[in-house]
Amino acid sequence: MRARRGFLYGIFGAAVFLAFALPRVEAKTIYVAVSNPDMSFLSGGVAKFQGYFRDEGLDVEVLQMNANVSVAALAAGNVDYNLILQSVVTANLRGLPLKIAGILIERPNHVVVAHPSVQKFADLKNRKIAISSFGSLVDILARLTAAHFQLDPRKDVEFVAAGSSSARVAQLQAGVVQAAFVTPPGNLRAEASGFKTLLRVRDLFPFPVNGIGVTEQKLKTNRDEVKKIVRALLRANRYIINNPKGAIKILSVWGRTKPEVAEDAYNDNAQNYSRNLLVSRATLENVIESTRWNVESKNNVAVDEIFDFSLVREVLKEMGESPN
């Protein structure tokens, strides 16, 4: 009995020694980049606030970063994920080994506001339209919209790089441009100044605007972590779609905005969120071709060289859902 007790004490003593002597393995902090803590990136905010990342055993920080800085940080390994889809696609076409592992927002939330005299988009022929900057997502959407209405985006309209959404509205107010592509609540500010909402881009065509950007290396060597991130963000998207009150509350707190402003943003944009993080191949081909046109890339790039939804499909299958 005494020998048994001594044996047990020995095991206990060794365990205590190991607990204090061995270095502690701290949970790695995973960094996810977004442009702003707003409705466009609410998937990241909800996954953080609702504890979906934590449920996956992940310690995640959501960081606000400029799009160009964030994509460079992703490529360098200074952040682990980047939800700014267009910057990741553009970087891939320029040769960086980055991919999109899932689509968070499948339709753009951009709105065209215009002078009251403009009755339809075709009336903007030979007139000026404010965008954010050349080569940006807004630039791509503006050119696609012009082409949708049979206007040559290179000849029939003049795009003016005006900066932020509020700056674009200011250009409209000053009479510098006759229309502007803005994101909510920019359209509400324009309407309050006597301008009109001409159309919503989401009603014209699907075009993913946010997704899960990751390096090719992480997709190859740490698929388990990527899968956990995908699952957490899928849960976040479904929370946003299914729980308006909860999503608005998180948006208000995370974005430090008034509840009524958060509610307006939610009502304008919630329907653009993807329920299963997938879109059609034809839509992805359109994203690539439109981006190639803007970055003047002559290389033909296949969908699978930029988009890899294999982990999304695995997650959906495990949930008993069809990934098609």
C-alpha positions as CSV (number, residue, x, y, z in Angstrom):
1,M,0.0,0.0,0.0
2,R,2.8,2.3,1.0
3,A,4.7,1.5,-2.2
4,R,1.5,2.2,-4.3
5,R,1.0,5.5,-2.5
6,G,4.6,6.4,-3.1
7,F,4.2,5.6,-6.8
8,L,1.1,7.8,-7.0
9,Y,2.9,10.7,-5.2
10,G,5.7,10.2,-7.7
11,I,3.4,10.6,-10.7
12,F,1.7,13.6,-9.1
13,G,5.1,15.2,-8.4
14,A,6.2,14.6,-11.9
15,A,3.0,16.1,-13.3
16,V,3.4,19.2,-11.1
17,F,7.0,19.6,-12.2
18,L,6.1,19.3,-15.9
19,A,3.3,21.8,-15.5
20,F,5.7,24.4,-14.2
21,A,8.9,23.5,-15.9
22,L,7.7,23.1,-19.5
23,P,7.0,26.2,-21.5
24,R,3.3,27.0,-21.9
25,V,1.9,26.9,-25.4
26,E,-0.1,30.0,-25.9
27,A,-3.1,30.0,-28.3
28,K,-2.0,31.7,-31.5
29,T,-3.8,34.9,-32.3
30,I,-5.3,34.9,-35.8
31,Y,-5.8,38.2,-37.5
32,V,-8.6,38.9,-39.9
33,A,-8.5,42.1,-41.9
34,V,-11.5,44.3,-42.9
35,S,-11.8,47.8,-44.4
36,N,-14.3,49.1,-41.8
37,P,-16.3,47.9,-38.9
38,D,-19.5,48.3,-40.9
39,M,-22.3,46.4,-42.6
40,S,-20.0,45.4,-45.5
41,F,-17.8,43.4,-43.1
42,L,-20.4,42.4,-40.5
43,S,-19.6,38.7,-41.0
44,G,-16.3,39.2,-39.1
45,G,-18.0,41.3,-36.4
46,V,-20.7,38.8,-35.8
47,A,-18.3,35.8,-35.7
48,K,-16.3,37.7,-33.1
49,F,-19.2,39.0,-31.0
50,Q,-21.2,35.8,-31.1
51,G,-18.2,33.7,-30.2
52,Y,-18.2,31.6,-33.3
53,F,-14.5,31.9,-33.7
54,R,-14.1,30.9,-30.0
55,D,-16.4,27.9,-30.6
56,E,-13.8,26.7,-33.1
57,G,-11.0,27.0,-30.6
58,L,-9.6,30.1,-32.3
59,D,-8.4,33.3,-30.8
60,V,-9.3,35.8,-33.5
61,E,-8.8,39.6,-33.7
62,V,-10.6,41.5,-36.4
63,L,-8.4,44.4,-37.6
64,Q,-9.4,47.5,-39.6
65,M,-7.0,48.1,-42.5
66,N,-6.7,50.0,-45.7
67,A,-7.4,47.6,-48.7
68,N,-3.9,48.0,-50.2
69,V,-2.2,47.6,-46.9
70,S,-4.3,44.6,-45.9
71,V,-3.6,42.6,-49.1
72,A,0.1,43.3,-48.7
73,A,-0.1,42.2,-45.0
74,L,-1.9,39.0,-46.1
75,A,0.7,38.1,-48.7
76,A,3.5,38.7,-46.1
77,G,1.8,36.7,-43.4
78,N,1.2,39.6,-41.1
79,V,-2.5,38.9,-41.2
80,D,-4.1,35.5,-41.7
81,Y,-7.3,36.3,-43.6
82,N,-8.6,39.3,-45.6
83,L,-12.3,39.8,-46.2
84,I,-11.8,42.5,-48.9
85,L,-12.5,40.3,-51.9
86,Q,-11.7,42.6,-54.7
87,S,-8.2,43.5,-53.4
88,V,-7.4,39.7,-53.1
89,V,-8.6,39.0,-56.7
90,T,-6.6,41.9,-58.0
91,A,-3.5,40.8,-56.1
92,N,-3.8,37.3,-57.5
93,L,-4.0,38.6,-61.1
94,R,-0.8,40.5,-60.4
95,G,1.0,37.4,-59.3
96,L,0.5,37.1,-55.6
97,P,-0.3,33.5,-54.3
98,L,-3.7,34.4,-52.7
99,K,-7.1,32.7,-53.0
100,I,-10.7,33.2,-52.0
101,A,-12.1,30.4,-49.9
102,G,-15.7,31.5,-49.7
103,I,-18.1,34.4,-50.7
104,L,-19.6,36.4,-47.9
105,I,-21.6,39.0,-49.8
106,E,-22.8,37.9,-53.3
107,R,-24.3,41.2,-54.5
108,P,-23.0,44.7,-54.3
109,N,-24.7,47.2,-52.0
110,H,-23.8,50.2,-54.2
111,V,-26.5,52.7,-55.2
112,V,-26.4,55.2,-58.0
113,V,-27.7,58.7,-57.0
114,A,-28.2,61.4,-59.5
115,H,-29.4,64.9,-60.2
116,P,-33.3,65.1,-60.3
117,S,-33.2,65.8,-64.1
118,V,-31.7,62.3,-64.7
119,Q,-34.6,59.9,-65.4
120,K,-32.6,56.8,-66.4
121,F,-29.0,55.7,-66.5
122,A,-28.8,56.1,-70.2
123,D,-29.4,59.8,-69.7
124,L,-25.9,60.0,-68.2
125,K,-24.3,59.6,-71.7
126,N,-21.6,62.3,-72.1
127,R,-21.9,63.3,-68.4
128,K,-19.8,62.8,-65.3
129,I,-20.1,60.1,-62.7
130,A,-18.3,60.0,-59.4
131,I,-16.5,56.8,-58.3
132,S,-14.0,56.2,-55.5
133,S,-10.8,55.6,-57.4
134,F,-9.7,54.1,-60.7
135,G,-9.1,50.3,-60.5
136,S,-11.3,50.0,-57.4
137,L,-14.4,47.8,-56.9
138,V,-16.6,50.9,-57.4
139,D,-14.8,51.6,-60.7
140,I,-15.5,48.0,-61.9
141,L,-19.1,48.2,-60.9
142,A,-19.6,51.6,-62.6
143,R,-18.2,50.3,-65.8
144,L,-20.3,47.1,-65.7
145,T,-23.4,49.2,-65.0
146,A,-22.6,51.5,-68.0
147,A,-22.2,48.5,-70.2
148,H,-25.4,47.0,-68.9
149,F,-27.2,50.0,-70.3
150,Q,-25.4,49.9,-73.6
151,L,-23.1,52.8,-72.8
152,D,-19.4,52.4,-73.7
153,P,-17.6,52.9,-70.3
154,R,-14.5,54.2,-72.1
155,K,-16.2,56.7,-74.4
156,D,-19.8,57.4,-73.4
157,V,-19.4,58.5,-69.8
158,E,-16.6,60.2,-67.8
159,F,-15.8,58.8,-64.5
160,V,-14.4,61.1,-61.8
161,A,-12.2,59.7,-59.0
162,A,-13.7,61.5,-55.9
163,G,-12.6,59.4,-52.9
164,S,-15.0,58.3,-50.1
165,S,-18.7,57.9,-50.4
166,S,-19.4,61.2,-48.6
167,A,-16.9,63.0,-50.9
168,R,-18.8,61.6,-54.0
169,V,-22.0,63.1,-52.6
170,A,-20.2,66.4,-52.1
171,Q,-19.1,66.4,-55.7
172,L,-22.7,65.8,-56.7
173,Q,-23.9,68.7,-54.4
174,A,-21.2,71.0,-56.0
175,G,-22.4,70.2,-59.5
176,V,-19.0,68.7,-60.5
177,V,-20.7,65.4,-61.4
178,Q,-24.3,64.5,-62.4
179,A,-24.4,61.1,-60.7
180,A,-22.4,59.1,-58.1
181,F,-21.9,55.5,-57.1
182,V,-22.3,55.4,-53.3
183,T,-22.8,53.0,-50.5
184,P,-25.5,53.4,-47.8
185,P,-26.0,55.7,-46.0
186,G,-24.5,57.9,-48.7
187,N,-27.7,57.5,-50.7
188,L,-29.7,58.8,-47.8
189,R,-27.5,61.9,-47.4
190,A,-27.9,62.5,-51.2
191,E,-31.7,62.2,-51.0
192,A,-31.8,64.6,-48.1
193,S,-30.0,67.1,-50.3
194,G,-32.6,66.8,-53.1
195,F,-31.0,64.2,-55.3
196,K,-32.6,60.9,-56.3
197,T,-31.8,57.2,-56.1
198,L,-31.6,56.1,-59.7
199,L,-30.9,52.4,-59.2
200,R,-29.4,49.7,-57.0
201,V,-26.6,47.8,-58.6
202,R,-27.6,44.5,-56.9
203,D,-30.8,44.6,-59.0
204,L,-28.7,44.5,-62.2
205,F,-26.3,41.6,-61.7
206,P,-24.6,39.5,-59.1
207,F,-21.0,40.5,-58.2
208,P,-19.4,39.3,-55.0
209,V,-17.9,42.1,-53.0
210,N,-16.5,40.4,-49.9
211,G,-15.1,36.9,-49.3
212,I,-12.5,34.9,-47.3
213,G,-9.1,35.7,-48.6
214,V,-6.2,33.5,-47.6
215,T,-2.7,32.5,-48.9
216,E,-2.3,29.4,-51.1
217,Q,0.3,28.2,-48.5
218,K,-2.2,28.2,-45.7
219,L,-4.8,26.4,-47.8
220,K,-2.3,23.7,-48.4
221,T,-0.7,23.3,-45.0
222,N,-3.3,24.4,-42.5
223,R,-6.6,23.4,-44.0
224,D,-8.0,22.6,-40.5
225,E,-7.7,26.2,-39.4
226,V,-9.1,27.6,-42.7
227,K,-12.1,25.2,-42.3
228,K,-12.8,26.5,-38.8
229,I,-12.7,30.1,-40.1
230,V,-15.0,29.2,-42.9
231,R,-17.5,27.5,-40.5
232,A,-17.5,30.4,-38.1
233,L,-18.1,32.9,-40.9
234,L,-20.9,30.7,-42.4
235,R,-22.6,30.7,-39.0
236,A,-22.1,34.5,-38.9
237,N,-23.8,35.0,-42.3
238,R,-26.8,32.9,-41.3
239,Y,-27.1,34.8,-38.0
240,I,-27.1,38.1,-40.0
241,I,-29.8,36.7,-42.4
242,N,-32.0,35.1,-39.7
243,N,-31.6,37.5,-36.7
244,P,-32.1,41.1,-37.8
245,K,-32.4,42.5,-34.2
246,G,-29.3,40.8,-33.0
247,A,-27.3,41.7,-36.2
248,I,-28.3,45.4,-35.9
249,K,-27.3,45.4,-32.2
250,I,-23.9,44.0,-33.0
251,L,-23.5,46.4,-36.0
252,S,-24.3,49.4,-33.7
253,V,-21.8,48.3,-31.0
254,W,-19.1,47.1,-33.3
255,G,-19.3,50.0,-35.7
256,R,-19.9,52.6,-32.9
257,T,-23.0,53.9,-34.7
258,K,-26.5,54.9,-33.7
259,P,-29.0,52.0,-33.6
260,E,-31.2,53.7,-36.2
261,V,-28.3,54.2,-38.6
262,A,-27.3,50.5,-38.1
263,E,-30.9,49.5,-38.8
264,D,-31.0,51.5,-42.0
265,A,-27.7,49.9,-43.1
266,Y,-29.0,46.4,-42.3
267,N,-32.2,46.9,-44.1
268,D,-30.3,48.1,-47.2
269,N,-27.8,45.3,-47.2
270,A,-28.8,42.1,-45.4
271,Q,-30.3,40.6,-48.5
272,N,-26.9,40.7,-50.2
273,Y,-25.3,38.2,-47.8
274,S,-24.7,34.7,-49.0
275,R,-26.4,31.8,-47.1
276,N,-23.9,29.1,-48.2
277,L,-20.8,31.2,-49.2
278,L,-21.1,30.0,-52.8
279,V,-21.9,31.7,-56.1
280,S,-22.1,30.4,-59.7
281,R,-19.0,29.8,-61.8
282,A,-20.3,32.3,-64.4
283,T,-20.4,35.0,-61.7
284,L,-16.8,34.2,-60.7
285,E,-15.7,34.3,-64.4
286,N,-17.3,37.8,-64.6
287,V,-15.4,38.9,-61.5
288,I,-12.1,37.7,-63.1
289,E,-12.7,39.2,-66.5
290,S,-13.9,42.6,-65.1
291,T,-10.8,42.8,-62.8
292,R,-8.5,41.7,-65.7
293,W,-9.9,44.6,-67.7
294,N,-9.2,47.1,-64.9
295,V,-5.7,45.9,-64.1
296,E,-4.9,45.5,-67.8
297,S,-3.8,41.9,-67.2
298,K,-3.4,39.9,-70.5
299,N,-3.1,36.5,-68.7
300,N,-6.0,34.2,-68.9
301,V,-6.7,33.0,-65.4
302,A,-9.1,30.1,-64.6
303,V,-11.7,30.3,-61.8
304,D,-9.9,27.6,-59.8
305,E,-6.7,29.6,-59.8
306,I,-8.4,32.3,-57.7
307,F,-11.4,30.6,-56.0
308,D,-11.2,27.4,-53.9
309,F,-14.5,26.5,-52.3
310,S,-13.6,23.0,-51.4
311,L,-13.7,23.7,-47.6
312,V,-17.1,25.4,-47.9
313,R,-18.5,22.3,-49.6
314,E,-17.0,20.1,-46.9
315,V,-18.6,22.2,-44.1
316,L,-22.0,22.2,-45.9
317,K,-21.8,18.4,-46.3
318,E,-21.0,17.9,-42.7
319,M,-24.1,20.0,-41.9
320,G,-26.2,17.7,-44.1
321,E,-26.7,20.3,-46.8
322,S,-26.1,20.1,-50.5
323,P,-23.1,22.2,-51.6
324,N,-24.6,22.8,-55.1
